[in-house]
């Protein structure tokens, strides 16, 4: 990243994941947060990415169908018999 | 002191019991992991039936190979690596016999798609603020959490995940839906940390766009 120029919004949106993941070098964190302090649109964007992660975390996972579990347990008995 | 049901100590006890061929321990591990295993297998397999077979093969491999599992390692990572190996082998075998194959591209980060379409930013030639927002995102309303967690919105998110390229879908599902750490995902999918983050970024960005289309259709 070019250290001297301020971040553009277009560049910031590509750094959002690295920022959230704590993978940005300290100098880039500073540039990121400087831009954020002066840019309400990018604050909304970052907020939406966080809401998005929260929403992803709420997607229900389906358990294995009961027949499949039954089949696995039956196989287990076969596997361990010999 | 009562143990947390899914604590590492508890898991070690389960693995020990499984070494003794204890069926209750096997059933408990199946309860914990078979759902996520099936979801991951489905991302490699052509059909639900094949995915279920892959899950079964992985459990067989785990039960039979348990003496090779080192007690200090993570059972989850070990188990899912067996699963991914089976799923890949199976997919490769099927690709050889099928004229329609998109294999090979699968674990690449994918095209250099921007997180947000270019046209939403001002052009380079803009005299005031080049590459700043032209069509900025708008806040998702007064009570975003409530609407975000509605059934309808969950459906939008689930469809957005399903529409992701396979490599992004795997990373987003394991990290954000299943709640795995980056390290676990890298170990199981055998990708670098950087690659993992690129895939996560592309995937999350697409899901955000789908949410935006749903919550702010204008």
Boltz contact constraints between the chains, C-beta under 6 A:
constraints:
  - contact:
      token1: [A, 8]
      token2: [B, 131]
      max_distance: 6.0
  - contact:
      token1: [A, 8]
      token2: [B, 132]
      max_distance: 6.0
  - contact:
      token1: [A, 9]
      token2: [B, 132]
      max_distance: 6.0
  - contact:
      token1: [A, 9]
      token2: [B, 133]
      max_distance: 6.0
  - contact:
      token1: [A, 10]
      token2: [B, 121]
      max_distance: 6.0
  - contact:
      token1: [A, 10]
      token2: [B, 131]
      max_distance: 6.0
  - contact:
      token1: [A, 13]
      token2: [B, 115]
      max_distance: 6.0
  - contact:
      token1: [A, 13]
      token2: [B, 116]
      max_distance: 6.0
  - contact:
      token1: [A, 14]
      token2: [B, 115]
      max_distance: 6.0
  - contact:
      token1: [A, 17]
      token2: [B, 197]
      max_distance: 6.0
  - contact:
      token1: [A, 17]
      token2: [B, 200]
      max_distance: 6.0
  - contact:
      token1: [A, 17]
      token2: [B, 201]
      max_distance: 6.0
  - contact:
      token1: [A, 41]
      token2: [B, 133]
      max_distance: 6.0
  - contact:
      token1: [A, 41]
      token2: [B, 136]
      max_distance: 6.0
  - contact:
      token1: [A, 44]
      token2: [B, 137]
      max_distance: 6.0
  - contact:
      token1: [A, 44]
      token2: [B, 139]
      max_distance: 6.0
  - contact:
      token1: [A, 45]
      token2: [B, 137]
      max_distance: 6.0
  - contact:
      token1: [A, 48]
      token2: [B, 137]
      max_distance: 6.0
  - contact:
      token1: [A, 48]
      token2: [B, 208]
      max_distance: 6.0
  - contact:
      token1: [A, 49]
      token2: [B, 208]
      max_distance: 6.0
  - contact:
      token1: [A, 51]
      token2: [B, 144]
      max_distance: 6.0
  - contact:
      token1: [A, 51]
      token2: [B, 148]
      max_distance: 6.0
  - contact:
      token1: [A, 52]
      token2: [B, 204]
      max_distance: 6.0
  - contact:
      token1: [A, 52]
      token2: [B, 207]
      max_distance: 6.0
  - contact:
      token1: [A, 52]
      token2: [B, 208]
      max_distance: 6.0
  - contact:
      token1: [A, 52]
      token2: [B, 211]
      max_distance: 6.0
  - contact:
      token1: [A, 53]
      token2: [B, 176]
      max_distance: 6.0
  - contact:
      token1: [A, 55]
      token2: [B, 148]
      max_distance: 6.0
  - contact:
      token1: [A, 55]
      token2: [B, 157]
      max_distance: 6.0
  - contact:
      token1: [A, 56]
      token2: [B, 176]
      max_distance: 6.0
  - contact:
      token1: [A, 56]
      token2: [B, 177]
      max_distance: 6.0
  - contact:
      token1: [A, 57]
      token2: [B, 176]
      max_distance: 6.0
  - contact:
      token1: [A, 58]
      token2: [B, 149]
      max_distance: 6.0
  - contact:
      token1: [A, 59]
      token2: [B, 154]
      max_distance: 6.0
  - contact:
      token1: [A, 59]
      token2: [B, 157]
      max_distance: 6.0
  - contact:
      token1: [A, 59]
      token2: [B, 158]
      max_distance: 6.0
  - contact:
      token1: [A, 59]
      token2: [B, 177]
      max_distance: 6.0
  - contact:
      token1: [A, 61]
      token2: [B, 35]
      max_distance: 6.0
  - contact:
      token1: [A, 63]
      token2: [B, 35]
      max_distance: 6.0
  - contact:
      token1: [A, 64]
      token2: [B, 34]
      max_distance: 6.0
  - contact:
      token1: [A, 64]
      token2: [B, 35]
      max_distance: 6.0
  - contact:
      token1: [A, 64]
      token2: [B, 38]
      max_distance: 6.0
  - contact:
      token1: [A, 68]
      token2: [B, 52]
      max_distance: 6.0
  - contact:
      token1: [A, 72]
      token2: [B, 30]
      max_distance: 6.0
  - contact:
      token1: [A, 76]
      token2: [B, 26]
      max_distance: 6.0
  - contact:
      token1: [A, 79]
      token2: [B, 63]
      max_distance: 6.0
  - contact:
      token1: [A, 80]
      token2: [B, 21]
      max_distance: 6.0
